[in-house]
Amino acid sequence: ALKIGVIELKEQELRSGRHSPYFINSGKFDSGRSMNKLTSAYARVIREHFQKDGNFTFDVLYGPPYKGTMIVPALAGKLETVHDPIRYCSSCKEAKQHSDEGLLLAAPIRPGDRVLIVDDVIADGWTKKGAVKFIEEQGGEPVGLVISVDRQEKAHDYDFDTNLEFSAAQKFEREYHIPVVAVATLNDLVKVLERQQRDDGEKKKVLEKIRAYQRMYGV
C-alpha cells in the first residue's frame, strides 16, 4: 500500500475536519496485481475470524458502494472452492431508472441470509450503518464487518453512558453487536515506518507527525 501510494504520507483534511498526516486512498488498488494482494489479505483474516469447522459463518459478501463494490467480486473468487460457491453483492446509491433491478447488484440477499460486510476503511461509520440498514431491509442478518485499515482513532461522538471515548470501529461493534475485523491497523503502519525511517529522513518526519496525531486522537 505504501509502495503504490494507497497510503499517502501527506497531510489532508478528513471529512471530520481533522488534519491527518496520512490518508488511505483505496482507489489506487487499481491493477490486477494489487487487487490480488489486497483480497488475499482479506481472505486470510476472513478465514481466521469467520470460519468454523471448515464452513464460513456467512452466506453472502456485501460491499457498500463504491469501494466495497470493487473488492467483493475479487474476494469471492479468493474464498470460493469447487464445492463452496461464494455469493456476493453490492448496491447502487440510487435505484436504476430503466431497470427492474432496483438498488441491488449481483446476487440477491434472501430472507435469513447471514451477510458479511466488506469495505475499505471506517471513519465516522455512517457508510457502514447504511449498509446494516440496507441488509436488514432485504431480510438479511449482518454478522460482521471486515475493513482493510482501522485508523484506531476516536469516534466523533462522546459516550456519556460510560464516560469513555471509543474508536469508530469500537462504537460500531457496541451499537450493532457484530465484530469488526481489520486486515491492518495504524499501529501496523507505524511499525513499518519505524523500520523504513532509519534510511529515509522524510518518513521519519511523517512518523513523528503520526505519533503526535495518535496522542491527540488515538484509541
Backbone bond lengths (Angstrom), bond angles and torsions (degrees), N, CA, C in turn:
res aa  C-N    CA-C-N  psi(-1)  N-CA   C-N-CA  omega(-1)  CA-C   N-CA-C  phi
1 A - - - 1.464 - - 1.530 111.11 -
2 L 1.340 115.81 -39.12 1.465 119.00 176.06 1.527 110.98 -67.25
3 K 1.317 115.98 -40.36 1.469 120.72 -175.01 1.528 111.86 -64.84
4 I 1.326 116.90 -39.05 1.473 119.29 -175.83 1.528 112.53 -99.71
5 G 1.341 117.56 6.97 1.466 119.90 173.58 1.510 115.58 84.29
6 V 1.336 118.32 12.72 1.469 120.01 174.33 1.527 109.34 -64.43
7 I 1.338 115.69 -41.95 1.464 120.75 172.96 1.519 106.85 -95.07
8 E 1.320 116.04 108.88 1.457 121.99 -178.01 1.528 108.94 -93.34
9 L 1.322 116.77 118.26 1.456 121.62 -176.93 1.523 110.09 -90.57
10 K 1.314 115.19 67.09 1.461 121.11 176.49 1.524 107.85 -151.72
11 E 1.314 115.27 153.89 1.467 119.71 -175.59 1.524 110.65 -71.41
12 Q 1.324 114.54 133.06 1.457 121.03 175.72 1.517 109.45 -140.95
13 E 1.310 116.32 148.25 1.458 120.57 175.55 1.522 108.65 -83.62
14 L 1.316 116.06 124.98 1.450 121.30 178.78 1.522 109.87 -82.17
15 R 1.330 115.58 168.68 1.464 120.67 178.33 1.523 110.95 -59.20
16 S 1.329 116.28 -27.78 1.465 121.67 179.50 1.516 112.83 -72.49
17 G 1.354 116.48 -14.52 1.454 120.19 -175.16 1.518 113.04 97.00
18 R 1.334 117.37 -10.69 1.455 120.42 177.20 1.529 110.19 -73.00
19 H 1.328 115.52 147.65 1.464 120.33 177.90 1.524 107.82 -101.94
20 S 1.315 115.00 104.54 1.456 121.39 -174.63 1.525 110.78 -95.51
21 P 1.349 117.74 139.65 1.469 120.25 178.35 1.528 113.23 -78.77
22 Y 1.321 116.96 0.42 1.467 120.18 176.19 1.527 108.40 -147.35
23 F 1.315 115.59 159.99 1.460 120.88 -176.11 1.528 108.86 -144.72
24 I 1.335 116.23 140.74 1.461 121.23 177.91 1.521 108.93 -101.08
25 N 1.320 116.57 115.89 1.464 122.10 178.59 1.524 109.00 -115.46
26 S 1.334 116.31 85.42 1.472 120.55 -174.40 1.518 112.77 -67.57
27 G 1.339 117.64 -15.27 1.453 120.19 177.01 1.520 112.87 -62.61
28 K 1.341 117.16 -15.84 1.459 120.32 179.74 1.529 112.95 -84.91
29 F 1.329 117.76 -0.53 1.461 119.67 163.62 1.527 106.03 -77.77
30 D 1.332 116.18 74.88 1.466 120.31 -166.21 1.518 113.85 -118.43
31 S 1.339 116.74 20.23 1.461 119.91 176.30 1.516 108.39 -133.13
32 G 1.328 116.14 162.69 1.452 119.77 178.11 1.520 112.02 -59.92
33 R 1.340 116.12 -39.01 1.463 120.10 -178.13 1.528 111.14 -66.13
34 S 1.342 117.29 -46.22 1.466 119.58 -177.53 1.531 111.18 -70.03
35 M 1.332 117.44 -37.68 1.466 119.74 177.73 1.527 110.66 -67.08
36 N 1.327 116.40 -33.97 1.464 120.50 176.84 1.531 110.88 -63.20
37 K 1.340 116.47 -43.93 1.464 120.09 177.72 1.521 111.17 -63.95
38 L 1.332 116.30 -43.05 1.462 120.79 -178.70 1.526 111.27 -62.51
39 T 1.333 116.77 -50.24 1.464 119.31 -176.14 1.534 111.68 -71.52
40 S 1.331 117.66 -25.77 1.466 119.46 173.41 1.526 110.07 -63.49
41 A 1.338 116.26 -39.07 1.463 120.94 179.16 1.531 110.73 -68.33
42 Y 1.332 116.42 -43.20 1.475 119.90 175.69 1.534 110.01 -58.75
43 A 1.330 116.14 -46.57 1.470 120.47 -176.38 1.521 110.90 -60.28
44 R 1.323 117.06 -37.51 1.464 120.63 -179.26 1.534 110.63 -62.45
45 V 1.339 117.41 -48.03 1.475 118.93 -177.37 1.531 111.53 -73.44
46 I 1.329 117.35 -29.50 1.468 119.57 177.18 1.525 109.96 -67.01
47 R 1.320 117.20 -43.08 1.475 119.62 177.74 1.527 110.68 -63.33
48 E 1.321 116.38 -34.08 1.463 120.43 -178.68 1.526 112.06 -72.23
49 H 1.340 117.16 -38.23 1.466 120.73 -170.87 1.534 114.38 -107.52
50 F 1.323 117.59 -20.52 1.473 119.19 -173.81 1.530 111.42 -128.07
51 Q 1.319 115.73 38.45 1.455 121.61 176.03 1.523 108.28 -138.66
52 K 1.308 115.63 133.70 1.460 120.52 -179.17 1.525 108.83 -139.04
53 D 1.329 115.17 129.73 1.469 121.48 179.69 1.530 111.81 53.22
54 G 1.330 115.74 35.99 1.459 120.73 177.36 1.508 115.12 83.92
55 N 1.339 118.04 -1.37 1.468 122.12 -178.88 1.526 110.21 -117.85
56 F 1.329 115.42 142.36 1.462 119.33 176.24 1.530 109.71 -71.41
57 T 1.328 115.48 146.89 1.464 120.64 -179.76 1.524 111.56 -94.81
58 F 1.333 116.20 25.98 1.469 122.56 175.58 1.521 108.24 -142.83
59 D 1.332 115.40 161.92 1.470 121.15 179.58 1.523 112.49 -108.76
60 V 1.331 116.95 -28.04 1.466 121.85 -173.94 1.526 109.50 -140.43
61 L 1.335 116.27 141.12 1.464 122.21 168.45 1.520 108.33 -93.12
62 Y 1.332 117.16 132.36 1.471 120.40 176.83 1.521 108.94 -122.46
63 G 1.338 116.64 125.83 1.457 121.94 177.26 1.521 110.53 -110.94
64 P 1.336 118.70 113.33 1.468 120.71 178.33 1.528 110.85 -61.84
65 P 1.326 118.20 147.67 1.467 119.91 177.27 1.541 109.35 -69.57
66 Y 1.358 116.77 141.60 1.465 124.28 1.96 1.533 111.77 -112.53
67 K 1.318 118.48 -20.13 1.466 120.40 -178.08 1.526 110.50 -65.34
68 G 1.322 116.66 -42.39 1.460 119.84 178.81 1.521 112.12 -62.76
69 T 1.333 116.35 -31.52 1.466 121.43 179.02 1.523 110.88 -61.00
70 M 1.344 116.44 -36.24 1.466 120.66 -179.93 1.524 111.55 -74.33
71 I 1.318 116.87 -33.37 1.466 120.78 -169.96 1.524 112.97 -80.06
72 V 1.356 117.79 -43.49 1.467 119.19 -167.76 1.534 115.38 -64.91
73 P 1.338 121.76 -34.32 1.475 117.66 177.81 1.524 112.58 -62.24
74 A 1.339 116.74 -45.43 1.462 120.25 179.69 1.522 111.07 -67.30
75 L 1.329 116.84 -36.43 1.465 120.72 179.83 1.519 111.43 -67.44
76 A 1.313 117.04 -40.11 1.468 120.17 178.32 1.524 110.43 -58.43
77 G 1.339 116.35 -39.68 1.453 120.32 177.55 1.517 112.64 -63.67
78 K 1.336 116.58 -34.43 1.467 120.85 178.31 1.523 111.92 -68.68
79 L 1.335 116.63 -35.85 1.463 121.17 -174.35 1.527 112.90 -88.46
80 E 1.308 116.79 -22.80 1.467 120.91 -171.90 1.526 112.13 -73.39
81 T 1.316 115.67 143.20 1.459 122.03 172.20 1.527 108.50 -121.65
82 V 1.319 116.72 174.46 1.468 121.20 -179.07 1.523 110.68 -58.18
83 H 1.323 116.66 -37.94 1.465 120.87 -174.99 1.525 113.05 -100.85
84 D 1.340 117.11 0.61 1.459 119.61 -174.06 1.525 110.07 -137.57
85 P 1.352 117.98 76.75 1.463 120.46 178.26 1.527 111.05 -65.73
86 I 1.321 116.07 143.92 1.460 121.73 -179.01 1.529 109.25 -110.96
87 R 1.324 116.01 119.12 1.463 120.03 175.38 1.529 109.62 -81.82
88 Y 1.319 115.98 145.70 1.463 120.06 176.78 1.518 109.38 -142.66
89 C 1.331 115.72 158.81 1.464 120.14 178.09 1.520 110.06 -158.13
90 S 1.309 113.72 167.00 1.457 122.12 172.24 1.531 106.72 -144.31
91 S 1.308 116.42 -166.05 1.462 119.17 -179.32 1.516 109.99 -149.87
92 C 1.316 114.74 159.40 1.465 121.33 172.93 1.522 108.31 -86.81
93 K 1.317 116.49 155.24 1.466 119.16 174.77 1.522 110.81 -75.98
94 E 1.344 115.90 -24.48 1.457 121.07 175.97 1.524 107.99 -134.72
95 A 1.330 116.21 144.37 1.460 120.71 -179.78 1.526 110.52 -63.08
96 K 1.344 115.34 143.00 1.463 119.93 177.84 1.527 109.94 -66.16
97 Q 1.324 115.66 140.09 1.459 120.76 -177.49 1.524 112.93 -86.37
98 H 1.332 117.00 -22.57 1.462 120.23 -174.67 1.531 110.93 -122.05
99 S 1.315 116.78 37.35 1.454 120.98 -178.81 1.514 109.15 -154.58
100 D 1.334 115.88 157.59 1.457 119.87 177.71 1.523 111.32 -96.21
101 E 1.345 117.13 11.10 1.451 120.35 -176.65 1.519 113.27 -82.03
102 G 1.340 117.96 -13.91 1.451 120.53 178.97 1.512 112.20 63.55
103 L 1.343 116.45 -135.75 1.455 121.35 -175.78 1.520 113.61 -89.07
104 L 1.308 117.96 -24.33 1.460 121.42 -170.91 1.522 111.91 -81.16
105 L 1.343 115.77 137.04 1.456 122.23 176.30 1.524 108.96 -116.68
106 A 1.326 117.22 138.72 1.470 124.41 178.14 1.526 110.69 73.66
107 A 1.331 118.41 -137.96 1.471 121.34 -170.62 1.534 111.30 -67.02
108 P 1.318 117.22 145.70 1.472 119.49 176.28 1.530 111.04 -73.53
109 I 1.317 115.71 153.25 1.464 121.43 168.32 1.523 106.34 -95.24
110 R 1.317 116.11 114.20 1.461 120.80 -176.40 1.526 109.99 -90.35
111 P 1.318 117.32 153.02 1.470 119.69 176.94 1.527 111.09 -53.65
112 G 1.310 115.41 127.80 1.461 120.59 179.70 1.515 114.82 91.64
113 D 1.346 118.13 -8.39 1.460 120.55 178.58 1.531 110.79 -62.25
114 R 1.331 115.92 136.70 1.462 121.93 171.88 1.533 107.64 -87.11
115 V 1.329 116.11 122.99 1.467 120.29 -170.08 1.526 110.07 -117.38
116 L 1.340 115.52 127.14 1.454 121.96 175.35 1.523 108.80 -100.14
117 I 1.326 116.81 121.54 1.467 122.51 -179.90 1.524 109.14 -84.87
118 V 1.325 116.37 132.98 1.466 121.74 -179.75 1.523 108.58 -126.68
119 D 1.342 116.86 122.19 1.464 120.38 -179.61 1.520 109.05 -144.77
120 D 1.346 116.91 -178.01 1.461 118.57 -175.39 1.527 112.25 -87.89
121 V 1.313 118.76 -68.15 1.463 121.05 -179.37 1.525 108.72 -128.63
122 I 1.327 115.67 167.43 1.457 120.22 173.27 1.522 107.34 -121.95
123 A 1.318 115.69 123.45 1.464 120.94 179.90 1.528 108.48 -108.90
124 D 1.335 117.31 -85.94 1.460 119.68 178.27 1.530 112.04 -93.97
125 G 1.347 117.14 -9.70 1.461 119.92 175.13 1.514 115.18 89.07
126 W 1.341 118.76 -3.80 1.470 119.64 -174.54 1.521 112.44 -66.37
127 T 1.340 117.35 -39.11 1.469 119.94 178.29 1.522 110.53 -61.43
128 K 1.321 116.90 -40.37 1.462 121.27 -178.31 1.523 111.44 -70.24
129 K 1.333 116.95 -36.09 1.462 120.09 176.97 1.532 109.95 -65.21
130 G 1.337 115.99 -38.90 1.460 119.99 175.90 1.514 111.63 -63.48
131 A 1.337 116.59 -35.35 1.468 121.06 178.02 1.523 110.82 -64.61
132 V 1.332 117.08 -43.79 1.463 120.88 178.32 1.522 110.32 -60.16
133 K 1.320 116.25 -45.77 1.467 120.41 -179.70 1.526 110.85 -60.99
134 F 1.339 116.90 -43.79 1.458 121.07 -179.16 1.525 111.02 -62.71
135 I 1.322 116.46 -45.87 1.467 120.85 -179.98 1.521 111.04 -60.53
136 E 1.315 117.05 -44.79 1.461 120.73 -178.80 1.526 111.30 -66.44
137 E 1.327 116.70 -34.28 1.465 119.86 176.66 1.522 111.57 -64.60
138 Q 1.351 116.71 -28.02 1.460 120.88 178.21 1.534 111.66 -83.19
139 G 1.333 116.59 -5.54 1.461 120.42 -178.28 1.510 113.77 93.39
140 G 1.347 117.25 6.54 1.453 121.33 179.97 1.517 112.60 -88.66
141 E 1.333 115.20 170.53 1.461 122.31 179.45 1.530 109.35 -122.84
142 P 1.340 118.75 110.97 1.469 120.08 176.78 1.531 110.14 -64.92
143 V 1.335 117.17 131.95 1.467 120.00 -177.66 1.530 112.47 -120.43
144 G 1.322 117.77 -3.54 1.452 119.43 179.00 1.513 111.30 174.52
145 L 1.330 115.19 165.37 1.462 122.66 177.15 1.521 107.77 -132.93
146 V 1.331 116.26 127.95 1.458 121.69 176.50 1.525 108.37 -116.68
147 I 1.333 116.31 127.61 1.462 121.51 -179.52 1.525 109.22 -124.07
148 S 1.319 115.88 160.92 1.466 118.77 -179.68 1.519 110.98 -79.55
149 V 1.336 117.72 -42.96 1.465 120.85 -176.90 1.528 110.38 -136.20
150 D 1.333 115.52 128.88 1.460 121.75 171.47 1.529 107.39 -98.64
151 R 1.330 116.18 115.21 1.466 120.66 -179.01 1.534 111.92 -70.61
152 Q 1.312 117.39 -14.01 1.472 122.60 175.52 1.530 112.19 54.11
153 E 1.329 115.85 44.65 1.460 117.95 177.69 1.518 111.27 -124.66
154 K 1.312 114.97 160.72 1.454 122.14 -173.19 1.525 111.54 -57.33
155 A 1.324 114.93 138.07 1.457 119.68 170.58 1.529 108.08 -67.91
156 H 1.318 115.91 166.39 1.460 119.36 -172.34 1.520 113.46 -89.57
157 D 1.331 117.52 -8.77 1.463 119.62 178.22 1.518 109.25 -113.86
158 Y 1.277 116.09 141.08 1.460 123.31 -173.80 1.519 110.00 -88.08
159 D 1.338 116.89 139.62 1.456 121.77 -179.78 1.529 109.53 -92.84
160 F 1.335 115.80 96.64 1.456 120.39 -175.94 1.525 111.94 -71.43
161 D 1.336 117.50 -25.34 1.465 120.02 -177.52 1.526 111.53 -65.92
162 T 1.318 117.28 -37.98 1.462 120.84 -176.38 1.525 113.05 -108.58
163 N 1.351 115.95 -6.60 1.464 120.48 -178.22 1.527 111.73 61.32
164 L 1.351 116.07 27.83 1.455 121.55 -179.24 1.518 110.05 -125.06
165 E 1.330 115.32 157.88 1.452 120.80 173.99 1.526 108.44 -106.45
166 F 1.338 115.60 139.47 1.460 121.23 -178.69 1.517 109.38 -123.09
167 S 1.317 115.73 158.25 1.457 119.76 171.88 1.522 108.82 -74.08
168 A 1.343 115.36 166.68 1.467 119.68 178.10 1.525 110.20 -60.42
169 A 1.333 117.23 -39.45 1.470 120.72 179.15 1.526 110.88 -64.51
170 Q 1.335 117.16 -43.44 1.458 121.17 179.95 1.527 111.81 -64.81
171 K 1.329 116.23 -40.50 1.466 119.70 179.00 1.518 111.17 -66.27
172 F 1.340 116.37 -37.46 1.462 120.41 177.57 1.517 110.04 -62.64
173 E 1.322 117.26 -44.58 1.467 121.31 178.13 1.525 111.00 -60.34
174 R 1.314 117.25 -44.25 1.464 121.39 -178.00 1.523 111.60 -66.73
175 E 1.339 116.36 -37.72 1.470 120.05 -176.10 1.524 111.79 -74.85
176 Y 1.338 117.53 -40.16 1.466 120.44 -172.35 1.531 113.18 -108.53
177 H 1.327 116.99 -5.36 1.468 121.57 175.92 1.531 112.27 58.46
178 I 1.336 115.46 38.82 1.459 120.94 174.31 1.526 107.81 -131.01
179 P 1.335 117.94 148.63 1.467 119.90 -176.74 1.524 112.85 -73.41
180 V 1.337 115.00 145.38 1.457 122.31 171.43 1.525 107.36 -112.67
181 V 1.322 116.17 122.02 1.464 121.85 -177.50 1.525 108.93 -119.63
182 A 1.321 116.80 130.58 1.467 121.44 179.86 1.520 110.48 -109.37
183 V 1.331 115.81 139.97 1.458 121.15 173.66 1.526 109.13 -65.91
184 A 1.336 117.05 -40.95 1.462 122.24 -179.87 1.523 108.86 -144.85
185 T 1.326 115.72 162.56 1.465 121.72 -179.20 1.527 109.68 -128.96
186 L 1.320 115.33 171.41 1.460 119.47 175.26 1.526 110.23 -60.64
187 N 1.320 117.92 -36.61 1.460 120.27 177.85 1.526 111.69 -60.48
188 D 1.338 116.71 -36.38 1.472 119.75 176.18 1.528 110.54 -63.41
189 L 1.337 116.55 -42.81 1.465 120.71 178.84 1.529 110.24 -61.46
190 V 1.327 116.69 -42.57 1.468 120.87 179.28 1.530 110.54 -60.09
191 K 1.324 117.30 -42.49 1.474 120.63 -179.94 1.532 111.38 -62.22
192 V 1.345 116.31 -41.15 1.466 119.97 178.87 1.532 110.16 -65.10
193 L 1.332 116.20 -44.91 1.470 120.06 -179.05 1.526 111.14 -66.03
194 E 1.325 117.68 -32.51 1.467 120.45 177.10 1.526 110.89 -60.80
195 R 1.337 116.51 -36.85 1.458 120.20 177.86 1.531 111.26 -73.07
196 Q 1.338 115.58 -41.23 1.459 119.92 -173.52 1.526 112.98 -78.03
197 Q 1.328 117.91 -28.85 1.462 120.42 -172.70 1.531 112.92 -70.70
198 R 1.333 116.63 -13.80 1.465 119.38 179.14 1.520 111.85 -61.10
199 D 1.336 116.28 -31.27 1.466 121.07 -179.04 1.523 112.16 -114.98
200 D 1.330 116.99 13.79 1.466 120.15 -174.98 1.529 108.99 -143.87
201 G 1.342 114.76 102.87 1.459 120.25 -177.78 1.513 113.52 -61.25
202 E 1.349 117.04 -36.75 1.462 120.42 -178.94 1.533 111.02 -65.54
203 K 1.337 116.47 -41.64 1.464 119.65 179.16 1.532 110.81 -67.61
204 K 1.318 117.13 -29.68 1.463 120.16 176.40 1.527 109.96 -63.64
205 K 1.336 116.99 -41.99 1.463 120.93 178.27 1.527 111.05 -64.22
206 V 1.347 116.16 -42.67 1.465 120.30 179.25 1.526 109.88 -63.23
207 L 1.322 116.65 -42.53 1.461 121.20 -179.84 1.526 110.80 -60.04
208 E 1.317 117.21 -40.33 1.471 120.63 177.94 1.528 110.38 -63.39
209 K 1.336 117.16 -39.40 1.466 120.79 178.79 1.526 111.22 -67.92
210 I 1.342 116.76 -39.19 1.458 120.15 178.99 1.530 110.39 -65.17
211 R 1.321 117.49 -40.38 1.463 120.53 178.42 1.532 110.92 -64.02
212 A 1.335 116.74 -38.58 1.462 120.14 177.06 1.538 110.22 -65.50
213 Y 1.323 115.84 -39.45 1.470 121.01 178.21 1.522 110.21 -64.96
214 Q 1.337 116.41 -39.28 1.467 120.42 177.19 1.529 111.58 -61.78
215 R 1.326 115.42 -41.72 1.476 119.07 -179.54 1.523 111.37 -62.70
216 M 1.329 115.95 -32.63 1.462 120.12 -178.30 1.519 112.43 -83.47
217 Y 1.334 117.20 -43.94 1.477 120.96 -171.39 1.521 114.62 -118.45
218 G 1.307 118.30 -6.21 1.457 120.58 -171.95 1.523 114.41 -70.57
219 V 1.331 114.96 150.89 1.468 122.81 174.09 1.526 107.49 -126.20
